[in-house]
Amino acid sequence: MKTPTKLVTKRTILRRFKEKDFQAFNLFMTNTEAVKYLLFTDEQKTTKGIKELFDYTIQSYSDEMEMFSLTIADKSSDEFIGSVGAAPDFQDDANCVQIYWSLLPEFWSKGYATEATNILIKYLLQQEKVNKIKAYSHPNNDRSLKVAKKVGMKDLGISFIEAIGLESRCFVITDED
């Protein structure tokens, strides 16, 4: 799966992380409300862990990684407001990827996640080996549920995900949807 350089929506630019994004990424990772439903370890939420995760993300662009994370940047200022990404879904077949979206709380409920996720899905479904996209969400994350439904994903209900040892709500969209 090729990491896009830039995807543009009406109000955002999805682009590779840059060093200038670190401060805002750090604010995101240390905001307990922002990461409430996300599966970051306690170590990843420390200053050292945040920096390692950030550096790993930037390094991944030069590797032949099968996953990627992109900054969601405000189109007018190019400032970090959140992130989206994709990775192979090891719960499913080889042509399935899973995606995520996350935003700083001040950008919640304004359509940014829906806008960014829509273009990410469109990009992924144009990739040769992708015909199914899944997203997993904490069962209580109502905002995530709304985004998944707005971008046309079908709710498959709650199931136990062995890889993470937790129950999760699963959503799916295919190239036929």
C-alpha positions as CSV (number, residue, x, y, z in Angstrom):
1,M,0.0,0.0,0.0
2,K,1.6,3.3,-1.1
3,T,1.6,6.2,1.3
4,P,0.0,9.2,-0.3
5,T,2.0,12.4,-0.3
6,K,-1.1,14.7,-0.1
7,L,-4.9,14.3,-0.3
8,V,-7.0,17.5,-0.4
9,T,-10.5,18.1,0.8
10,K,-12.6,21.3,1.0
11,R,-11.1,22.3,4.4
12,T,-8.2,20.0,5.0
13,I,-5.0,18.6,3.6
14,L,-4.0,15.0,4.5
15,R,-0.3,14.9,4.3
16,R,2.7,13.2,5.8
17,F,3.7,14.3,9.3
18,K,6.3,17.0,9.5
19,E,8.6,18.0,12.4
20,K,6.4,21.2,12.8
21,D,3.5,18.9,13.8
22,F,5.1,17.6,16.9
23,Q,3.9,20.2,19.4
24,A,0.2,19.7,18.3
25,F,0.6,15.9,18.2
26,N,2.0,16.1,21.7
27,L,-1.0,18.1,22.8
28,F,-3.3,15.5,21.3
29,M,-1.5,12.6,23.0
30,T,-1.6,14.3,26.4
31,N,-5.2,15.3,26.1
32,T,-7.1,12.6,28.2
33,E,-10.4,13.3,26.4
34,A,-8.8,13.1,22.9
35,V,-7.2,9.7,23.6
36,K,-9.9,8.3,25.9
37,Y,-11.0,5.6,23.5
38,L,-7.7,5.0,21.7
39,L,-5.4,2.1,22.3
40,F,-2.2,3.8,23.2
41,T,-0.2,2.3,26.0
42,D,0.7,4.4,29.1
43,E,4.3,4.4,27.9
44,Q,3.2,5.9,24.5
45,K,1.5,8.7,26.4
46,T,4.8,9.8,28.1
47,T,7.1,12.5,26.7
48,K,9.6,9.9,25.6
49,G,6.8,7.6,24.2
50,I,5.1,10.4,22.3
51,K,8.4,11.4,20.7
52,E,9.3,7.8,19.7
53,L,5.8,7.3,18.2
54,F,6.1,10.6,16.3
55,D,9.6,9.8,15.0
56,Y,8.5,6.3,14.0
57,T,5.7,7.7,12.0
58,I,8.0,10.0,10.0
59,Q,10.6,7.3,9.6
60,S,7.9,4.9,8.2
61,Y,7.6,7.1,5.1
62,S,11.0,6.1,3.9
63,D,10.5,2.4,4.6
64,E,8.5,-0.1,2.6
65,M,5.8,-0.1,5.4
66,E,2.4,-1.6,4.7
67,M,0.8,1.0,7.0
68,F,0.8,4.8,7.2
69,S,-0.4,7.8,9.3
70,L,-1.1,11.2,7.9
71,T,-1.6,14.6,9.5
72,I,-5.0,16.1,9.0
73,A,-4.0,19.7,8.5
74,D,-6.3,22.8,8.3
75,K,-6.2,23.8,4.7
76,S,-5.8,27.5,5.4
77,S,-3.1,27.3,8.0
78,D,-1.5,23.9,7.4
79,E,-1.7,23.3,11.2
80,F,-2.2,19.8,12.7
81,I,-5.8,19.2,13.8
82,G,-5.7,15.4,13.8
83,S,-4.6,12.3,11.9
84,V,-5.8,9.4,9.8
85,G,-4.1,6.2,8.7
86,A,-4.3,2.8,7.3
87,A,-2.8,-0.6,7.9
88,P,-3.4,-4.2,6.8
89,D,-6.3,-5.8,8.7
90,F,-4.9,-9.1,10.0
91,Q,-8.3,-10.2,11.1
92,D,-9.4,-10.4,7.5
93,D,-8.1,-11.3,4.0
94,A,-5.1,-9.8,2.3
95,N,-7.1,-7.2,0.4
96,C,-8.6,-5.7,3.5
97,V,-7.1,-2.7,5.3
98,Q,-8.2,-1.0,8.5
99,I,-8.3,2.7,9.0
100,Y,-8.5,5.2,11.9
101,W,-9.3,8.8,12.4
102,S,-8.7,11.1,15.3
103,L,-8.9,14.8,16.0
104,L,-8.1,17.4,18.6
105,P,-11.2,17.9,20.7
106,E,-11.7,21.5,19.5
107,F,-12.3,20.2,16.0
108,W,-14.9,17.5,17.0
109,S,-18.4,17.6,15.7
110,K,-17.5,20.0,12.8
111,G,-17.3,17.4,10.0
112,Y,-13.5,17.3,9.7
113,A,-13.2,13.6,10.6
114,T,-15.9,12.8,8.0
115,E,-14.2,14.9,5.4
116,A,-10.8,13.4,6.0
117,T,-12.1,9.8,6.2
118,N,-14.1,10.1,3.0
119,I,-11.0,11.0,1.0
120,L,-8.9,8.4,2.7
121,I,-11.4,5.7,1.8
122,K,-11.6,6.9,-1.8
123,Y,-7.8,6.9,-2.1
124,L,-7.5,3.4,-0.5
125,L,-10.2,1.9,-2.8
126,Q,-8.2,3.1,-5.8
127,Q,-5.3,1.0,-4.7
128,E,-4.8,-2.2,-6.7
129,K,-4.9,-4.7,-3.8
130,V,-7.6,-3.0,-1.6
131,N,-11.2,-4.0,-1.9
132,K,-12.4,-3.8,1.7
133,I,-11.8,-1.3,4.4
134,K,-12.6,-1.8,8.1
135,A,-12.6,0.5,11.1
136,Y,-12.7,-0.6,14.7
137,S,-14.1,1.6,17.5
138,H,-14.6,1.4,21.2
139,P,-18.2,0.5,21.7
140,N,-18.9,3.7,23.7
141,N,-17.3,6.1,21.2
142,D,-20.4,7.7,19.8
143,R,-18.5,10.3,17.7
144,S,-16.6,7.5,15.9
145,L,-19.9,5.7,15.2
146,K,-21.3,8.8,13.6
147,V,-18.3,9.3,11.4
148,A,-18.3,5.7,10.2
149,K,-22.0,5.9,9.3
150,K,-21.6,9.3,7.5
151,V,-18.8,7.9,5.3
152,G,-21.0,4.9,4.3
153,M,-19.5,2.2,6.4
154,K,-21.8,-0.6,7.6
155,D,-22.0,-1.4,11.3
156,L,-21.1,-5.1,11.8
157,G,-21.7,-4.8,15.5
158,I,-19.5,-5.6,18.5
159,S,-17.1,-8.4,18.5
160,F,-14.0,-9.5,20.5
161,I,-10.8,-8.7,18.7
162,E,-8.1,-11.2,19.9
163,A,-5.2,-9.1,18.7
164,I,-6.0,-6.4,21.2
165,G,-7.9,-8.4,23.7
166,L,-10.9,-6.1,23.7
167,E,-14.4,-5.8,22.4
168,S,-14.7,-3.4,19.5
169,R,-17.4,-2.1,17.2
170,C,-16.5,-3.0,13.6
171,F,-17.4,-1.1,10.5
172,V,-16.8,-2.0,6.9
173,I,-17.0,-0.6,3.4
174,T,-16.1,-2.3,0.2
175,D,-15.3,-1.3,-3.4
176,E,-18.9,-2.4,-4.3
177,D,-20.5,0.0,-1.8
